[in-house]
């Protein structure tokens, strides 16, 4: 995968990041992968639980150095990123993939057994409906929405067991999963850069930011969510292609119901792969 110069090695000798213009708390550099130590750190994360304000206090100044913020869940059954079997060497470059072609491919895969769907994809039939249109404009700055959403989820206290604020060297927020070699969707997609290509499209159209990662869960903030049921259903079709488990193993029996409750006006989109 094509990468930018990585500022993280600087933190090995300068843990506070002062030479980068940062003031970091005690933290860890992660270079562990499925194949042993990577040749350079993949991410940094704080040693203590993230609280409201951490995204702005640490993440915002870090972006000027080429490090992007994301919340990392270290309290799940699979532990933290040093135990996630990261595979950066297996990732391609997100910009090399066409997101609409990928979504059409994923849709075809998701409906391979249409008899098993039993109305799940209503109001659509088996034909790929195409990507949803972008809203006329973003009503709020995506980075501001990400900071506000991170604070809200951390304040709520029910989303994460042990969240840590992490910093990742990446070109854009959508690239963060591939940049660290995250393998959460492995049972669905072995090259996470292809997942990131879709995230790039959502970043352009809906102002998403990669807000949090767990072992197999991805959480996005959304600056411009759909505001009508029809728009929400079009986006829900993309979600179904992107992560069929969200619907086939989720709380909503049909795509239409999922659109109404999990997409329409929602500032957070969450995905989980079995």
C-alpha positions in Angstrom: 0.0 0.0 0.0 1.3 3.5 -0.9 2.0 5.4 2.3 3.1 8.9 3.4 6.2 9.5 5.5 5.5 8.1 8.9 6.0 10.5 11.9 5.6 7.7 14.5 9.2 6.5 14.7 10.0 10.0 16.1 7.9 9.1 19.2 10.3 6.2 20.1 12.9 8.8 21.1 10.4 11.6 21.9 7.4 10.0 23.5 5.7 13.3 24.2 5.9 14.3 20.6 7.2 17.7 21.4 9.5 17.7 18.4 6.4 17.3 16.3 4.6 20.1 18.1 2.5 17.7 20.2 2.0 17.1 23.9 1.1 13.5 24.1 0.3 11.6 27.3 1.9 8.2 28.1 1.2 5.9 25.2 2.3 2.9 23.2 3.7 2.4 19.7 2.2 -0.6 18.0 4.2 -2.6 15.4 3.0 -6.1 16.1 1.5 -7.9 13.0 0.4 -11.4 12.1 3.9 -12.0 10.7 5.9 -10.4 13.5 7.1 -6.8 14.1 6.5 -4.4 11.2 9.4 -2.3 10.0 7.9 0.8 11.6 5.1 1.6 14.0 1.6 1.3 12.6 -0.1 3.4 15.2 0.3 5.1 18.6 -2.4 4.9 21.3 -2.7 6.4 24.7 -2.3 4.1 27.7 -5.4 5.4 29.5 -9.0 5.5 28.6 -10.1 8.2 26.3 -12.5 10.8 27.7 -14.5 13.7 26.2 -12.2 16.2 24.7 -9.4 13.8 23.9 -10.2 13.8 20.1 -9.9 17.6 19.9 -7.0 17.9 22.3 -4.8 15.2 20.8 -6.2 14.4 17.4 -6.7 17.8 16.0 -3.1 19.1 16.4 -1.8 15.6 15.3 -3.4 16.0 11.9 -0.9 18.8 11.1 1.9 16.2 11.4 0.2 13.6 9.2 -1.3 11.6 12.0 -5.1 11.1 12.1 -7.2 10.3 15.2 -9.3 7.2 15.7 -10.7 5.5 18.9 -9.4 2.0 19.5 -11.2 -0.5 21.6 -8.7 -2.5 23.7 -11.2 -4.0 26.1 -12.9 -6.6 23.8 -12.4 -10.4 24.0 -9.6 -10.0 21.4 -7.7 -7.4 23.3 -6.1 -4.4 21.7 -4.5 -3.8 18.3 -1.3 -5.6 19.4 -3.4 -8.8 19.4 -5.6 -8.2 16.3 -3.4 -10.0 13.8 -2.8 -6.9 11.7 -1.6 -7.6 8.1 -0.3 -4.3 6.6 1.7 -6.3 4.0 -1.5 -7.7 2.6 -3.2 -4.4 1.8 -3.3 -2.7 -1.5 -4.0 1.0 -2.0 -7.6 2.3 -1.6 -7.2 4.7 -4.6 -6.6 1.8 -7.0 -10.2 0.5 -6.6 -13.5 1.8 -8.0 -16.1 1.9 -5.1 -19.2 1.5 -7.3 -17.7 -1.6 -8.9 -16.8 -2.9 -5.5 -20.3 -2.3 -4.1 -21.9 -4.0 -7.2 -19.6 -7.0 -6.6 -20.4 -7.1 -2.9 -24.1 -6.9 -3.6 -23.9 -9.8 -6.0 -22.1 -11.8 -3.4 -24.6 -10.9 -0.6 -27.6 -12.1 -2.7 -26.0 -15.3 -4.0 -28.7 -17.3 -2.3 -31.8 -15.1 -2.9 -34.2 -17.7 -1.6 -32.6 -17.3 1.8 -33.2 -13.5 1.9 -37.0 -13.9 2.2 -37.8 -10.2 1.6 -34.7 -8.9 3.4 -33.6 -6.6 0.7 -37.1 -4.9 0.2 -37.8 -2.4 -1.4 -35.1 -3.7 -3.9 -34.9 -6.8 -6.0 -31.8 -8.7 -6.9 -30.5 -6.1 -9.3 -27.8 -3.8 -7.9 -29.6 -0.4 -7.4 -26.5 1.7 -7.8 -24.9 4.1 -5.4 -26.9 6.7 -3.5 -26.6 10.4 -4.6 -24.6 12.8 -2.4 -26.6 15.4 -0.5 -26.6 18.9 -2.0 -24.1 20.1 0.6 -22.4 19.1 3.9 -24.3 20.9 6.6 -21.4 20.6 9.1 -17.7 20.2 8.8 -16.9 16.5 8.9 -14.0 16.9 11.3 -16.1 18.9 13.7 -18.8 16.3 13.5 -16.3 13.5 14.2 -15.0 15.4 17.3 -18.5 16.0 18.6 -19.6 12.4 18.0 -16.5 11.0 19.7 -17.2 13.1 22.7 -20.9 12.1 22.7 -20.1 8.4 22.5 -17.4 8.6 25.2 -19.7 10.5 27.5 -22.5 8.0 26.9 -20.2 5.2 28.2 -22.0 2.3 26.5 -20.2 2.1 23.2 -16.8 1.1 24.4 -15.3 -0.9 27.3 -11.8 0.5 27.2 -11.4 3.1 24.5 -8.0 4.6 23.7 -7.3 7.6 21.5 -5.0 6.4 18.7 -3.0 8.3 16.0 -2.4 6.7 12.6 -0.3 7.8 9.7 -2.8 7.9 6.8 -3.6 10.1 3.8 -7.3 10.5 4.8 -9.6 9.1 7.5 -11.1 6.6 5.2 -7.7 4.9 4.8 -7.0 4.3 8.5 -8.1 0.6 8.5 -5.8 -0.3 5.6 -3.0 1.9 6.9 -2.8 -0.3 10.1 -3.5 -3.6 8.2 -6.8 -4.0 10.1 -8.4 -7.4 9.3 -11.8 -7.0 10.9 -13.7 -7.9 7.7 -11.4 -10.8 6.9 -14.2 -13.4 6.6 -15.9 -11.1 4.0 -13.0 -9.2 2.4 -9.3 -10.1 2.7 -8.0 -6.8 1.3 -9.2 -4.0 3.7 -8.1 -1.4 1.1 -11.1 -2.4 -0.9 -13.3 -1.6 2.1 -11.5 1.7 2.4 -12.2 2.5 -1.2 -15.9 2.5 -0.3 -15.2 4.5 2.8 -13.5 7.1 0.6 -16.7 7.3 -1.5 -18.8 7.8 1.7 -16.2 10.4 2.9 -16.7 12.4 -0.3 -20.5 12.0 -0.4 -21.6 12.0 3.3 -18.6 13.4 5.2 -17.9 10.2 7.1 -14.8 9.8 9.3 -13.5 6.6 10.7 -14.3 7.1 14.4 -13.5 3.8 16.1 -12.1 0.4 15.4 -12.5 -2.8 17.4 -11.3 -6.3 16.5 -14.1 -6.7 14.0 -16.2 -3.5 14.4 -16.0 -0.3 12.5 -17.7 2.9 13.7 -18.1 6.0 11.5 -19.3 9.5 12.2 -21.5 11.0 9.5 -21.7 14.7 8.7 -24.5 14.5 6.2 -26.8 11.5 6.8 -29.8 10.9 4.6 -32.8 13.0 5.5 -35.6 11.2 3.7 -36.7 7.5 3.7 -35.9 7.1 0.0 -32.4 8.5 0.5 -31.9 6.3 3.5 -33.0 3.2 1.6 -30.5 3.9 -1.1 -27.7 4.2 1.4 -29.0 1.1 3.3 -28.5 -0.9 0.0 -24.9 0.2 0.1 -24.6 -0.8 3.7 -26.0 -4.3 2.9 -23.5 -4.8 0.1 -20.7 -3.5 2.3 -21.6 -5.5 5.4 -24.4 -8.0 4.9 -24.1 -9.1 8.6 -25.5 -5.7 9.6 -28.9 -6.8 8.3 -28.9 -10.6 8.1 -27.5 -10.9 11.7 -28.7 -7.5 13.0 -31.8 -6.2 14.8 -33.7 -5.2 11.7 -35.5 -7.8 9.5 -35.5 -5.8 6.3 -33.4 -3.3 4.5 -36.3 -0.9 4.6 -36.5 -1.2 8.4 -32.7 -0.9 8.7 -32.9 2.3 6.6 -35.5 3.8 8.9 -33.8 3.1 12.2 -30.1 2.8 11.5 -29.5 5.2 8.6 -32.1 8.0 8.4 -30.7 11.0 10.1 -28.2 8.9 12.0 -24.8 10.6 12.8 -23.2 7.2 13.5 -22.9 4.2 11.2 -21.6 1.0 12.8 -20.5 -2.2 11.0 -19.6 -5.7 12.3 -18.4 -8.7 10.4 -18.9 -12.2 11.7 
